[in-house]
Amino acid sequence: GMVGLTLALALRKNSQLTIAIVDTLAVPELDDTIDVRVSAINVASKNIFANLGVWSALENSRVQDYQHMHVWDKAGLGKLDFSAKDSATFPSEDNLGWIIENKVIRHALWQQAELDEGIHFFNDNKLATISQGDSEVFATFASELSSDDGAAHNSVSNGSSIPPPPIIAKLVVGADGANSWVRQQMNMAMIFKDYDHHAIVATVQCPQGHKNTAWQVFLPTGPLAFLPLCSAKS
């Protein structure tokens, strides 16, 4: 994912570590379908991507800058308006941030990581066990993955029936999401609260365009937000 790939590139840039990336997903492909999962990238995050050699690829892909933010309360008088020109932290920056599809970010990070001989990919794979020793971690691969329909299939991306050999490492990073399998194996506690709310996420075409602005209104029924996307979509 985005977090694991970013960390891998940053570690390689500042060390001579050999890194293995294990991902249940296949090699990311970038198509014309807009991903409803997007990230708001601020100037600090942009600088990280630039330092890792990824920002130029993102700029040449589907990225939408925005200069303004407009937030208001429909039931009251509260409102908040600010622009990039109001920023004292980055006075030379023309943008408040950028809205980028998650799959676009992941694809750019993966392309950059693939160029690094010290990063080894195990795509379409899954770990079966993790055991922690005194000074190292021992991880083994599963021979099968479960698909969305519950069916099992070969987890080895090269088509072999033999999973990759075990990995011995000094450090394991569990960048595998909110329901982290790595966290579960380490028996790490987690505080969880169910807010009993649901969100609807969609890509829309607004008649008046987004005007390079992030809009959010608080309604009695809940907040409604429009984040600017490329091609005048939100």
Contacts in CASP RR format, 6 or more apart in sequence:
PFRMAT RR
TARGET T0000
AUTHOR 0000-0000-0000
METHOD contacts of the structure
MODEL  1
GMVGLTLALALRKNSQLTIAIVDTLAVPELDDTIDVRVSAINVASKNIFA
NLGVWSALENSRVQDYQHMHVWDKAGLGKLDFSAKDSATFPSEDNLGWII
ENKVIRHALWQQAELDEGIHFFNDNKLATISQGDSEVFATFASELSSDDG
AAHNSVSNGSSIPPPPIIAKLVVGADGANSWVRQQMNMAMIFKDYDHHAI
VATVQCPQGHKNTAWQVFLPTGPLAFLPLCSAKS
1 23 0 8 1.000
1 25 0 8 1.000
1 106 0 8 1.000
1 109 0 8 1.000
1 175 0 8 1.000
2 39 0 8 1.000
2 102 0 8 1.000
2 105 0 8 1.000
2 106 0 8 1.000
2 109 0 8 1.000
3 175 0 8 1.000
4 21 0 8 1.000
4 173 0 8 1.000
4 175 0 8 1.000
5 21 0 8 1.000
5 106 0 8 1.000
5 109 0 8 1.000
5 110 0 8 1.000
5 113 0 8 1.000
6 48 0 8 1.000
6 49 0 8 1.000
6 52 0 8 1.000
6 109 0 8 1.000
7 173 0 8 1.000
7 175 0 8 1.000
8 19 0 8 1.000
8 21 0 8 1.000
8 113 0 8 1.000
8 119 0 8 1.000
9 52 0 8 1.000
9 54 0 8 1.000
9 109 0 8 1.000
9 112 0 8 1.000
9 113 0 8 1.000
9 116 0 8 1.000
9 119 0 8 1.000
10 48 0 8 1.000
10 52 0 8 1.000
11 17 0 8 1.000
11 19 0 8 1.000
12 19 0 8 1.000
12 116 0 8 1.000
12 118 0 8 1.000
12 119 0 8 1.000
13 51 0 8 1.000
13 52 0 8 1.000
17 118 0 8 1.000
18 118 0 8 1.000
18 120 0 8 1.000
19 118 0 8 1.000
19 119 0 8 1.000
19 120 0 8 1.000
20 120 0 8 1.000
20 122 0 8 1.000
20 167 0 8 1.000
20 169 0 8 1.000
21 113 0 8 1.000
21 119 0 8 1.000
21 120 0 8 1.000
21 121 0 8 1.000
21 122 0 8 1.000
22 122 0 8 1.000
22 125 0 8 1.000
22 126 0 8 1.000
22 127 0 8 1.000
22 139 0 8 1.000
22 141 0 8 1.000
22 167 0 8 1.000
23 121 0 8 1.000
23 122 0 8 1.000
23 123 0 8 1.000
23 124 0 8 1.000
23 125 0 8 1.000
24 124 0 8 1.000
24 125 0 8 1.000
24 126 0 8 1.000
24 145 0 8 1.000
25 123 0 8 1.000
25 124 0 8 1.000
26 123 0 8 1.000
26 124 0 8 1.000
26 157 0 8 1.000
27 110 0 8 1.000
27 121 0 8 1.000
27 123 0 8 1.000
27 124 0 8 1.000
28 103 0 8 1.000
28 106 0 8 1.000
28 107 0 8 1.000
28 110 0 8 1.000
29 107 0 8 1.000
30 61 0 8 1.000
30 103 0 8 1.000
30 104 0 8 1.000
30 107 0 8 1.000
34 62 0 8 1.000
34 101 0 8 1.000
34 203 0 8 1.000
34 229 0 8 1.000
34 233 0 8 1.000
35 101 0 8 1.000
35 102 0 8 1.000
35 103 0 8 1.000
35 104 0 8 1.000
36 201 0 8 1.000
36 202 0 8 1.000
36 203 0 8 1.000
37 101 0 8 1.000
37 102 0 8 1.000
37 103 0 8 1.000
37 201 0 8 1.000
38 99 0 8 1.000
38 100 0 8 1.000
38 101 0 8 1.000
38 102 0 8 1.000
38 227 0 8 1.000
38 229 0 8 1.000
39 99 0 8 1.000
39 100 0 8 1.000
39 102 0 8 1.000
39 105 0 8 1.000
40 97 0 8 1.000
40 98 0 8 1.000
40 99 0 8 1.000
40 214 0 8 1.000
40 227 0 8 1.000
41 49 0 8 1.000
41 97 0 8 1.000
41 98 0 8 1.000
41 99 0 8 1.000
41 100 0 8 1.000
41 105 0 8 1.000
42 96 0 8 1.000
42 97 0 8 1.000
43 89 0 8 1.000
43 90 0 8 1.000
43 93 0 8 1.000
43 95 0 8 1.000
43 97 0 8 1.000
46 55 0 8 1.000
46 97 0 8 1.000
46 98 0 8 1.000
49 55 0 8 1.000
49 58 0 8 1.000
49 108 0 8 1.000
50 56 0 8 1.000
52 109 0 8 1.000
52 112 0 8 1.000
53 112 0 8 1.000
54 108 0 8 1.000
54 109 0 8 1.000
54 112 0 8 1.000
57 108 0 8 1.000
57 111 0 8 1.000
57 112 0 8 1.000
58 98 0 8 1.000
58 100 0 8 1.000
58 104 0 8 1.000
58 105 0 8 1.000
58 108 0 8 1.000
61 100 0 8 1.000
61 104 0 8 1.000
61 107 0 8 1.000
61 108 0 8 1.000
62 100 0 8 1.000
62 101 0 8 1.000
62 104 0 8 1.000
62 229 0 8 1.000
62 230 0 8 1.000
62 231 0 8 1.000
63 98 0 8 1.000
63 99 0 8 1.000
63 100 0 8 1.000
63 104 0 8 1.000
63 230 0 8 1.000
64 98 0 8 1.000
64 99 0 8 1.000
64 100 0 8 1.000
64 210 0 8 1.000
64 212 0 8 1.000
64 228 0 8 1.000
64 229 0 8 1.000
64 230 0 8 1.000
65 94 0 8 1.000
65 95 0 8 1.000
65 97 0 8 1.000
65 98 0 8 1.000
65 212 0 8 1.000
66 95 0 8 1.000
66 96 0 8 1.000
66 97 0 8 1.000
66 98 0 8 1.000
66 99 0 8 1.000
66 210 0 8 1.000
66 212 0 8 1.000
66 213 0 8 1.000
66 214 0 8 1.000
66 227 0 8 1.000
66 228 0 8 1.000
67 83 0 8 1.000
67 84 0 8 1.000
67 85 0 8 1.000
67 94 0 8 1.000
67 95 0 8 1.000
67 96 0 8 1.000
67 212 0 8 1.000
67 213 0 8 1.000
68 81 0 8 1.000
68 82 0 8 1.000
68 83 0 8 1.000
68 84 0 8 1.000
68 96 0 8 1.000
68 211 0 8 1.000
68 212 0 8 1.000
68 213 0 8 1.000
68 214 0 8 1.000
69 80 0 8 1.000
69 81 0 8 1.000
69 82 0 8 1.000
69 83 0 8 1.000
69 96 0 8 1.000
69 213 0 8 1.000
69 214 0 8 1.000
69 216 0 8 1.000
70 79 0 8 1.000
70 80 0 8 1.000
70 81 0 8 1.000
70 213 0 8 1.000
70 214 0 8 1.000
70 215 0 8 1.000
70 216 0 8 1.000
71 79 0 8 1.000
71 80 0 8 1.000
71 81 0 8 1.000
71 215 0 8 1.000
71 216 0 8 1.000
71 217 0 8 1.000
71 218 0 8 1.000
72 78 0 8 1.000
72 79 0 8 1.000
72 80 0 8 1.000
72 216 0 8 1.000
72 217 0 8 1.000
72 218 0 8 1.000
73 79 0 8 1.000
73 217 0 8 1.000
73 218 0 8 1.000
74 217 0 8 1.000
74 218 0 8 1.000
74 219 0 8 1.000
74 220 0 8 1.000
75 218 0 8 1.000
75 219 0 8 1.000
75 220 0 8 1.000
82 96 0 8 1.000
83 96 0 8 1.000
84 90 0 8 1.000
84 93 0 8 1.000
84 94 0 8 1.000
84 95 0 8 1.000
84 96 0 8 1.000
84 97 0 8 1.000
87 93 0 8 1.000
87 96 0 8 1.000
96 214 0 8 1.000
99 214 0 8 1.000
99 227 0 8 1.000
99 228 0 8 1.000
99 229 0 8 1.000
101 229 0 8 1.000
113 119 0 8 1.000
113 121 0 8 1.000
114 121 0 8 1.000
122 141 0 8 1.000
122 157 0 8 1.000
122 164 0 8 1.000
123 157 0 8 1.000
124 145 0 8 1.000
124 155 0 8 1.000
124 156 0 8 1.000
124 157 0 8 1.000
125 141 0 8 1.000
125 142 0 8 1.000
125 145 0 8 1.000
125 155 0 8 1.000
125 156 0 8 1.000
125 157 0 8 1.000
125 163 0 8 1.000
125 164 0 8 1.000
126 141 0 8 1.000
126 142 0 8 1.000
126 145 0 8 1.000
126 155 0 8 1.000
127 139 0 8 1.000
127 140 0 8 1.000
127 141 0 8 1.000
127 142 0 8 1.000
127 181 0 8 1.000
127 182 0 8 1.000
128 140 0 8 1.000
128 141 0 8 1.000
128 142 0 8 1.000
128 143 0 8 1.000
129 138 0 8 1.000
129 139 0 8 1.000
129 140 0 8 1.000
129 185 0 8 1.000
130 137 0 8 1.000
130 138 0 8 1.000
130 139 0 8 1.000
130 172 0 8 1.000
130 182 0 8 1.000
130 185 0 8 1.000
130 186 0 8 1.000
131 137 0 8 1.000
131 138 0 8 1.000
131 139 0 8 1.000
132 138 0 8 1.000
132 186 0 8 1.000
135 170 0 8 1.000
136 168 0 8 1.000
136 169 0 8 1.000
136 170 0 8 1.000
137 168 0 8 1.000
137 169 0 8 1.000
137 170 0 8 1.000
137 171 0 8 1.000
137 172 0 8 1.000
138 166 0 8 1.000
138 167 0 8 1.000
138 168 0 8 1.000
139 166 0 8 1.000
139 167 0 8 1.000
139 168 0 8 1.000
139 169 0 8 1.000
139 172 0 8 1.000
140 163 0 8 1.000
140 166 0 8 1.000
140 167 0 8 1.000
141 155 0 8 1.000
141 163 0 8 1.000
141 164 0 8 1.000
141 166 0 8 1.000
142 155 0 8 1.000
142 163 0 8 1.000
143 154 0 8 1.000
143 155 0 8 1.000
143 156 0 8 1.000
143 161 0 8 1.000
143 163 0 8 1.000
144 152 0 8 1.000
144 153 0 8 1.000
144 154 0 8 1.000
144 155 0 8 1.000
145 152 0 8 1.000
145 153 0 8 1.000
145 154 0 8 1.000
145 155 0 8 1.000
146 152 0 8 1.000
147 153 0 8 1.000
154 160 0 8 1.000
154 161 0 8 1.000
155 163 0 8 1.000
156 162 0 8 1.000
156 163 0 8 1.000
156 164 0 8 1.000
172 182 0 8 1.000
173 182 0 8 1.000
174 180 0 8 1.000
174 182 0 8 1.000
174 183 0 8 1.000
176 182 0 8 1.000
183 190 0 8 1.000
203 229 0 8 1.000
203 233 0 8 1.000
203 234 0 8 1.000
204 226 0 8 1.000
204 233 0 8 1.000
204 234 0 8 1.000
205 232 0 8 1.000
205 233 0 8 1.000
205 234 0 8 1.000
206 226 0 8 1.000
206 232 0 8 1.000
206 233 0 8 1.000
206 234 0 8 1.000
209 232 0 8 1.000
209 234 0 8 1.000
210 226 0 8 1.000
210 228 0 8 1.000
210 229 0 8 1.000
210 232 0 8 1.000
210 233 0 8 1.000
210 234 0 8 1.000
211 228 0 8 1.000
212 228 0 8 1.000
213 228 0 8 1.000
214 225 0 8 1.000
214 226 0 8 1.000
214 227 0 8 1.000
214 228 0 8 1.000
215 225 0 8 1.000
215 226 0 8 1.000
216 223 0 8 1.000
216 224 0 8 1.000
216 225 0 8 1.000
216 226 0 8 1.000
217 223 0 8 1.000
217 224 0 8 1.000
217 225 0 8 1.000
226 234 0 8 1.000
227 234 0 8 1.000
228 234 0 8 1.000
END
